[in-house]
Structures are given as structure tokens and as C-alpha cells.
């Protein structure tokens, strides 16, 4: 029996993709239906962590669905009631900024706008090197935005990257269940 349908969106923090795919698989094993979404950068960029084709293949293999990767494909998410929850994991500093300012120029930001339009929860799993710098104001705005929830996050390397925060990806399943009940898991900062 399917618990709920989750849109699972990936942005360009490529070093965290393996963690995101692990949690995507865990959600499927828990009985959630997954709709995979990728930003244009995530969908088209080959990196040292793997080719775009490999990453698309992983998302499609886990979910059993084709990846949505354009704003045209993700705009109907809200009006067509396609998801119960939208997870953005990883959610980059760039995407945090766009969400906090209402910019919808990628498949992921359009999915979030469309989903929020029908007042459904969005769970952000942040991974950004400037969370305690330029992105701090955007995180602050989003913490105060209705229907936005965060996976708890903390400094990943305080000595070499003192402004960097990364969410605890292993908490995605628990945070998803809480967000579906309109509840923020605490503490947010670990």
C-alpha cells in the first residue's frame, strides 16, 4: 500500500547525490511513491561524482519513473495534485536564495512554487558552503515561510569550511513523515 507520493528534487550539490539516492531508495522501501525531479544543471552536468546520464539512470531506476527536468514538466505538480510532499535534496544555496525570493526559473523552483500554491509541504535538505554566510538570510526567511520544513543541518567541516552547513540526509524519512503532518523536526540546527 502506497503511503504518499513524494516529489524528490535534486539540485547541483553533486557531492551529496549518493546520500540523496540512498534516501530516495529508503523512501521507496517504506512504501512511498517517488516522482524524480532534477534541476537543469543536475540533469545535464557531468562531474567527478558521475555523469549526468548515470545520475538520471539512478533516479529513474529507484523511482520507476522518468525524471522531470523542465519548468513546463513541473508546473502542473500543484494544480494536478501530483504530490503530497516535495523534498529538495540536496537543496543548494542557489536554490535556497531563489525559493526565499520567489524566483522560479528552474524545474525545481517551479515544482516548489507549484506545490506551495496548493499549500502542501516542501522539505528542504540543504547542502551549501555559504549557509552561515550569504545564504543565512535566505535560510532565515524560509524558516519563517509557511509550508516549508527543514531536515536538521549542521557544520560539516567547521575548520576548513566554517560557513558550510549540510543536512543530515539520513533523517529524510523521519522528516518527510513529520512534514506530511505539517510538523518541523527539532532541533533544526545540530
C-alpha positions as CSV (number, residue, x, y, z in Angstrom):
1,X,0.0,0.0,0.0
2,X,1.4,3.4,-1.0
3,X,1.8,5.8,1.9
4,X,2.0,9.0,-0.2
5,X,3.5,10.4,-3.3
6,X,6.7,12.4,-2.9
7,X,8.3,14.7,-5.5
8,X,12.1,14.2,-4.9
9,X,14.1,17.0,-6.5
10,X,17.8,17.2,-6.8
11,X,19.9,20.3,-7.3
12,X,23.6,20.7,-8.1
13,X,25.4,19.8,-4.9
14,X,26.8,16.8,-6.7
15,X,28.9,15.5,-3.9
16,X,25.7,14.7,-1.9
17,X,23.9,12.9,-4.7
18,X,24.9,9.4,-3.3
19,X,23.3,10.3,0.0
20,X,20.2,11.6,-1.7
21,X,19.8,8.5,-3.8
22,X,20.2,6.4,-0.6
23,X,17.3,8.2,1.0
24,X,15.2,8.1,-2.2
25,X,15.6,4.3,-2.1
26,X,14.7,4.2,1.6
27,X,11.5,6.1,0.9
28,X,10.5,3.7,-1.8
29,X,11.2,0.8,0.6
30,X,8.9,2.5,3.2
31,X,6.1,2.5,0.6
32,X,6.3,6.0,-0.8
33,X,5.8,6.6,-4.5
34,X,8.5,8.9,-5.9
35,X,8.4,11.4,-8.7
36,X,12.1,12.3,-9.5
37,X,12.9,15.9,-10.4
38,X,16.2,17.4,-11.4
39,X,17.3,21.0,-12.0
40,X,18.7,21.6,-15.4
41,X,22.2,21.7,-14.0
42,X,21.7,18.4,-12.2
43,X,20.1,16.8,-15.3
44,X,22.8,18.0,-17.8
45,X,26.2,18.2,-15.9
46,X,28.9,15.5,-15.9
47,X,31.0,15.7,-12.7
48,X,33.7,13.8,-10.9
49,X,30.9,12.2,-9.0
50,X,29.4,10.7,-12.2
51,X,27.9,11.5,-15.5
52,X,24.5,13.2,-15.9
53,X,23.3,10.0,-17.7
54,X,24.3,7.9,-14.7
55,X,22.5,10.1,-12.2
56,X,19.4,10.2,-14.3
57,X,19.5,6.4,-14.6
58,X,19.8,6.0,-10.8
59,X,16.8,8.3,-10.2
60,X,14.7,6.5,-12.8
61,X,15.8,3.1,-11.6
62,X,14.9,3.8,-8.0
63,X,11.6,5.6,-8.7
64,X,10.4,3.6,-11.8
65,X,9.6,6.9,-13.4
66,X,11.2,9.3,-15.9
67,X,12.9,12.4,-14.4
68,X,11.1,15.7,-14.7
69,X,13.7,18.3,-15.7
70,X,11.9,21.3,-17.2
71,X,9.7,24.0,-15.7
72,X,7.0,23.0,-18.2
73,X,7.0,19.5,-16.8
74,X,6.9,20.5,-13.1
75,X,4.4,23.4,-13.3
76,X,1.4,21.0,-13.1
77,X,2.6,19.5,-9.8
78,X,0.3,21.6,-7.7
79,X,-2.7,22.1,-9.9
80,X,-2.8,18.4,-10.8
81,X,-2.3,17.3,-7.2
82,X,0.7,15.1,-8.3
83,X,2.5,15.0,-4.9
84,X,1.7,15.0,-1.2
85,X,5.2,16.3,-0.3
86,X,8.0,17.8,-2.2
87,X,11.6,17.1,-1.0
88,X,14.5,19.1,-2.4
89,X,17.6,17.1,-1.6
90,X,20.2,18.4,-2.0
91,X,18.9,22.0,-1.8
92,X,21.8,24.3,-2.8
93,X,22.5,27.8,-1.6
94,X,21.4,29.0,-5.1
95,X,18.0,27.2,-4.8
96,X,17.6,28.5,-1.2
97,X,18.0,32.0,-2.5
98,X,15.6,31.6,-5.3
99,X,13.0,30.0,-3.1
100,X,13.3,32.8,-0.5
101,X,12.8,35.4,-3.2
102,X,10.1,33.7,-5.2
103,X,12.3,33.1,-8.3
104,X,11.0,30.2,-10.4
105,X,13.5,29.7,-13.3
106,X,14.3,26.0,-12.9
107,X,12.4,22.8,-12.8
108,X,13.0,22.5,-9.1
109,X,11.9,26.1,-8.1
110,X,8.9,25.7,-10.4
111,X,8.0,22.5,-8.7
112,X,8.2,24.2,-5.3
113,X,6.2,27.2,-6.4
114,X,3.5,24.9,-7.9
115,X,3.4,22.7,-4.8
116,X,3.3,25.6,-2.4
117,X,0.5,27.2,-4.4
118,X,-1.8,24.5,-3.2
119,X,-0.5,24.8,0.4
120,X,1.3,21.5,0.5
121,X,4.6,20.9,2.4
122,X,8.1,21.3,1.0
123,X,11.0,19.7,2.8
124,X,14.4,21.2,2.3
125,X,17.6,19.2,2.7
126,X,20.2,21.9,2.5
127,X,23.8,21.5,1.4
128,X,25.7,24.7,0.9
129,X,29.1,26.1,1.6
130,X,27.8,29.6,2.4
131,X,24.9,28.7,4.8
132,X,26.5,30.7,7.6
133,X,27.4,33.5,5.2
134,X,25.4,34.9,2.3
135,X,22.8,32.1,2.4
136,X,22.0,32.7,6.1
137,X,19.4,35.4,5.3
138,X,17.7,33.1,2.9
139,X,17.5,30.2,5.4
140,X,16.1,32.7,7.9
141,X,13.4,33.8,5.5
142,X,12.5,30.2,4.6
143,X,12.3,29.2,8.3
144,X,9.6,31.7,8.6
145,X,7.7,30.6,5.4
146,X,4.5,28.6,5.8
147,X,4.6,25.0,4.5
148,X,8.5,25.0,4.3
149,X,10.3,22.5,6.6
150,X,14.0,21.7,7.0
151,X,15.9,18.5,7.5
152,X,18.2,19.2,10.5
153,X,21.5,20.5,9.5
154,X,25.0,21.2,10.9
155,X,28.5,22.2,10.1
156,X,30.2,19.5,8.0
157,X,33.8,20.9,8.3
158,X,34.0,23.8,10.7
159,X,37.8,24.2,10.4
160,X,38.2,24.3,6.6
161,X,34.7,25.4,5.7
162,X,33.3,27.5,8.6
163,X,30.3,28.8,6.7
164,X,29.2,25.4,5.3
165,X,26.1,23.5,6.5
166,X,24.9,20.2,5.3
167,X,21.6,18.5,6.3
168,X,21.6,15.0,7.9
169,X,20.4,13.1,4.8
170,X,19.7,10.0,6.9
171,X,16.9,11.9,8.7
172,X,14.9,12.5,5.4
173,X,12.4,9.6,6.0
174,X,11.5,10.8,9.5
175,X,11.4,14.5,8.4
176,X,9.2,13.5,5.5
177,X,6.7,11.8,7.8
178,X,6.7,14.9,10.1
179,X,6.3,17.4,7.2
180,X,3.4,15.4,5.9
181,X,1.8,16.1,9.3
182,X,2.9,19.8,9.0
183,X,5.4,19.4,11.7
184,X,9.1,20.6,11.9
185,X,11.5,18.1,13.3
186,X,13.6,19.7,16.1
187,X,16.3,20.7,16.7
188,X,16.8,22.2,13.2
189,X,20.5,23.0,13.8
190,X,22.7,20.2,15.1
